[in-house]
């Protein structure tokens, strides 16, 4: 009977360690996911800024060509 309790206690201890490791892994995963979401928004913002600049540049060039063609 005492051997069974000891084996059960050891199994519970191993299970607790496994749960703690799993919790840490989930925490790291959540942190990385948050970093990826930030990077996604930075990328989208950068693309929007570049497209805006190219639009501004395109209109500036077309105005310059219109002025020089007159």
Buried (B, 14 or more C-beta within 10 A) or exposed (E): EEEEEEEEEEEEEEEEEEEEEEEEEEEEEEEEEEEEEEEEEEEEEEEEEEEEEEEEEEEEEEEEEEEEEE
